[in-house]
Amino acid sequence: MIKVYRLYILLILVLAWFGFHQSVVAVNYSTDPIITVLPFDAILAITEPRFVEARNAKLGINSPVIGVSLNGDSRAYSIHLLNDHEIVNDQVGGIPIATTW
């Protein structure tokens, strides 16, 4: 892990040495119009998620999930499901959360 940090720091120093920062261009988006692609609330949030135990989940061994663990309570939200809904409103460990993707 220390080697990765050293490599990262070395990369930053090398890029700074060669003037990489000068090639970054500032963009002013204040004049760009906002284009609405979908109507308001077109992608519905999951507001009452249902869960199964991990051994009963119909996910592949390498299926990506977002994991949340609070106050001894844990949840896993499937990225494949979140691709369609983008947000899950839930309570984990008694704390209201919004999981987004």
Summary of the structure (lengths in Angstrom):
residues: 101
radius of gyration: 20.9
end to end distance: 27.6
largest distance: 53.7
contacts: 176
relative contact order: 0.13
helix: 30%
strand: 25%
